[in-house]
Structure formats: structure tokens, C-alpha cells
Amino acid sequence: MAQVTVGENEGIESALRRFKRQVSKAGIFADLKRLRHFETPMEKQKRKAQAKRRRRN
């Protein structure tokens, strides 16, 4: 879970920017998009192969 603590003299805009960056790094939006619609077995296989290639490099 992404969590950001706002500093005393920190603006809300910079805290929101940090939160968005953490969410994108954690892959939360990608998971939401993936779970929103049914994924065929072939699509699942392609996604896993792509992730495997990304991890290998």
C-alpha cells in the first residue's frame, strides 16, 4: 500500500506528486486495469511472458 506523510512545511501538491510516483512504481494502476476486464488465457500467458522478459533484463 502506498503511503505518504506530509511534512510540516511541505505543500499538498508535492505530497500528491510523491504519492502518485509511489503508486505508479508499485504497479497499482496496472493491476486495476488488468482486473477490470476478463483476461483470456492467451492474454494472461502473453502478460506473464512479457513480465518474465522484463525481469530477466
Residue, then its C-alpha position, 0 to 999 in steps of 0.5 A: m500500500a502506498q503511503v505518504t506523510v506530509g511534512e510540516n512545511e511541505g505543500i499538498e501538491s508535492a505530497l500528491r506528486r510523491f504519492k502518485r510516483q509511489v503508486s505508479k512504481a508499485g504497479i497499482f494502476a496496472d493491476l486495476k486495469r488488468l482486473r477490470h476486464f476478463e483476461t483470456p488465457m492467451e492474454k494472461q500467458k502473453r502478460k506473464a511472458q512479457a513480465k518474465r522478459r522484463r525481469r530477466n533484463 
